[in-house]
Amino acid sequence: MPTLLQINTALGVGSVGGLVSRIAVAAAAAGWRSVVAHGPRYVSPHVPPGVESVCIGGRADELVHVGATRLLDRHGLASRRATRRLVEQIRSDIRPDLIHLHNLHGYYLNYPELLRYLSSADVPVVWTLHDCWPFTGHCGFYDAAGCDRWRTGCHSCPSRRVYPSALMSRSEANYSLKRRLFTALGPRLHIVTPSRWLAGQVAESFLRDTPVRVIPNGIDLDVYRPTVAKEPLSVLGVAAPWTPLKGLDDFAELRRLLPPEYEITMVGLGPAQLRRMPRLHRGIRGIGRIYTAEGLAREYSRAAVYVNLTYQDNYPTVNLEAMACGTPVVTYAAGGSGEAVTAATGAVVPTGDVAAAAAAVRRIAGGDMAAVSAACRRRAEEHFGSDKCMREYLNMFKNILF
């Protein structure tokens, strides 16, 4: 029985944590010993049967890591003792045949300690990149800042106050350290990206010599499906948290540009945002975070159009979930956000052009909604099913090992 070890910030929580959980379950069903090592904060209370869970560090360790990040820009450089314990457990007990990395950022892991082990161990490594953090000196995305220093060597970071926010900046040192450690894995490293856009970014980074395979994230089509009747002229946006880079201010402008008969709903607003909503964003229905997939599916299903006004993203799962629920998507052409959308299932408009987004909403909502809804569901069934995604990962694992 081969052993698969996955390492990620979360297990069963959020889009990446959900992907990790599904891969773990699929591997266990295929006869693997399936182990997930994760941070202490984002963990589902229901670890899937057949999956072993290993927590890296605790809340106190995480808080120290937050301090090191926010003050000194040392994200991924704290949690040394917790990571050494993990490495010892990997050597003595887990003994994986293949290691699958996901997000190494998230205040839970010391990546130099892990990479030193990986460089010396005779174990193949698959790394699914969910953002650009692995090849920058600080940020997860650089689109909004218009920064291209990651291509040659980060310095004077314009995004140091963006996650992982830091008072000081050591982007140049971070970049050099990552380049040295991550390239040391050599041919044992296999990179996966969910989007063609991110694969293209990797090809321009210091990881350019590593083979890259694109495997779009999959979703559960039995959960994300049309569940309620659509409400004409209803517009939905989902984010957690809502920030200007996620389109918070653009939704206010969208409200101004759309006729009053359009209903706009924003899901995932924080308590303070909900309190300010009646004063700042009149005419917008605000909802807090929805924690169940079934609850989100109802909101997607009732909407006539799903709008994603993000300024930077990789391959947003929310776009796939909306289409699976029969809802067309209007999104900015930011990162890989528009890759899943076709002319039959929505519209991709220039980033920041709220007027173009409003025009697309009106065009789609005023068209043949039954036809576009059917096209969305059909595209989701053909391309975004979790089963398809799992088969691609398991086939990749098998080909690497055998």
Disulfide bonds with the S-S distance in Angstrom:
none
